[in-house]
């Protein structure tokens, strides 16, 4: 009895597997194939827009791209008292061959606030990034990074501020 039941299940499984049509083109039909061809033609007609200042590994960099050149890209405030708000202005020059546009600047922490030149910076002209650090609630050595997104290659340039926030009652090192 078990052998008969097993044989029947095995036979019906084989019939079901053989009856399945694995030819997907037959299922799609002419209408489905035409739609797939139309989608391919549409993709070719509407390619993605490439940023000329962004390169991948196989592309040569744009020789006319703007270049953000900082005299100093790192500033150390030294020891500051907890609760102090300090500010530093980073100055840069566009040493490239086309106008430099800063799209955004973001800090690694909410305690750090960047402000930057909003208008285009012509080749040879200077711009600034003001970075303000609020030490409320901070203590010890602090390293904060500001990422500047612009139409440069690479499109992210970073500046760094550092400080040592002294706790209440600390006066820093004796001299």
C-alpha positions in Angstrom: 0.0 0.0 0.0 2.8 2.4 0.9 4.7 1.5 -2.1 1.7 2.2 -4.4 1.0 5.6 -2.7 4.7 6.6 -3.0 4.7 5.6 -6.7 1.5 7.6 -7.3 3.0 10.7 -5.7 6.3 10.3 -7.6 4.4 9.9 -10.9 2.2 12.9 -10.4 5.2 15.1 -9.4 7.0 14.0 -12.6 3.9 14.8 -14.7 3.5 18.3 -13.0 7.2 19.1 -13.6 7.0 18.0 -17.3 3.8 20.0 -17.8 5.4 23.3 -16.6 6.3 25.6 -19.5 9.7 27.1 -18.7 9.7 29.2 -21.9 8.9 32.7 -20.5 8.8 34.3 -24.0 5.7 32.2 -24.8 4.1 33.5 -21.6 4.9 37.1 -22.3 3.7 37.0 -25.9 4.2 39.6 -28.6 2.7 42.4 -26.6 5.0 41.8 -23.6 8.1 41.7 -25.9 7.1 44.9 -27.6 6.7 46.6 -24.2 10.2 45.4 -23.2 11.7 46.7 -26.4 9.9 50.1 -25.9 11.4 50.4 -22.4 14.8 49.7 -23.8 14.4 52.3 -26.5 13.1 54.8 -23.9 16.2 54.2 -21.7 18.5 54.8 -24.6 16.6 58.0 -25.5 16.8 59.4 -21.9 20.2 58.6 -20.5 21.2 59.8 -17.0 22.8 63.2 -16.8 26.4 63.0 -15.8 28.1 65.6 -13.7 31.2 66.6 -15.7 33.1 67.2 -12.5 32.6 63.7 -11.1 34.8 61.0 -12.3 34.9 57.2 -11.9 38.0 55.1 -12.1 38.1 54.8 -15.9 37.4 58.5 -16.7 40.1 61.2 -16.9 39.5 64.2 -14.5 38.1 67.4 -16.0 41.1 69.7 -16.5 38.8 72.8 -16.4 37.2 71.9 -13.0 37.4 74.4 -10.2 39.9 73.6 -7.4 39.3 74.6 -3.7 42.8 75.3 -2.4 43.2 76.0 1.4 46.3 77.6 2.8 45.4 75.8 6.1 42.7 73.2 6.3 43.0 72.4 10.0 42.7 74.8 13.0 43.5 74.1 16.7 41.8 76.4 19.2 43.9 75.0 22.0 42.4 74.9 25.5 39.0 76.5 25.9 36.6 76.6 28.9 33.4 74.5 28.8 30.5 76.6 27.5 32.7 78.9 25.3 31.7 79.4 21.6 34.7 79.8 19.3 34.9 80.6 15.6 37.5 80.3 12.9 37.4 81.4 9.2 39.1 79.1 6.7 40.1 81.0 3.5 40.5 79.3 0.2 41.3 80.2 -3.4 39.8 78.8 -6.5 42.9 77.7 -8.3 40.9 75.9 -11.1 39.8 77.2 -14.5 36.0 77.6 -13.9 33.8 79.2 -11.3 33.6 77.3 -8.0 30.1 76.8 -6.5 29.7 75.5 -2.9 26.5 73.5 -2.7 26.5 72.6 1.0 28.7 72.3 4.0 27.9 69.9 6.8 29.5 69.3 10.2 30.1 66.0 11.9 28.3 67.3 15.0 25.4 69.6 15.8 27.7 71.6 18.0 29.6 72.8 14.9 28.0 75.2 12.5 29.5 76.1 9.1 28.7 79.2 7.0 30.2 79.7 3.5 30.5 82.0 0.6 27.2 81.5 -1.3 28.0 83.2 -4.7 30.2 81.6 -7.4 34.0 82.1 -6.8 35.8 83.0 -10.0 39.1 81.4 -10.9 41.8 83.1 -8.8 39.2 84.6 -6.4 39.0 83.8 -2.7 36.1 82.5 -0.6 35.6 81.6 3.1 34.1 78.9 5.3 33.3 80.1 8.8 33.2 77.3 11.4 31.7 77.9 14.8 32.0 75.4 17.7 29.8 75.5 20.8 31.5 73.7 23.7 28.4 73.5 25.9 28.1 69.9 27.2 31.5 68.9 25.7 34.6 68.0 27.6 38.1 66.8 26.7 39.7 66.7 23.2 37.3 67.5 20.4 38.0 67.0 16.7 35.2 68.2 14.4 35.1 67.9 10.6 33.2 70.0 8.1 32.6 68.4 4.7 32.2 71.0 1.9 30.3 69.8 -1.2 31.2 71.7 -4.3 31.6 71.3 -8.1 35.2 70.3 -7.6 37.0 67.0 -8.1 36.6 65.3 -5.8 33.3 66.9 -4.9 33.9 66.8 -1.1 36.6 68.8 0.6 37.1 68.7 4.3 38.3 71.1 7.0 39.0 70.2 10.6 38.8 72.1 13.9 40.3 70.8 17.1 40.2 71.9 20.7 40.5 70.7 24.3 37.5 71.6 26.4 38.4 72.1 30.0 35.9 71.2 32.7 34.8 73.6 35.4 37.6 74.5 37.8 40.3 73.5 35.3 42.6 76.3 34.2 44.6 74.4 31.6 48.4 73.7 31.8 50.6 75.9 33.9 53.2 77.9 32.1 
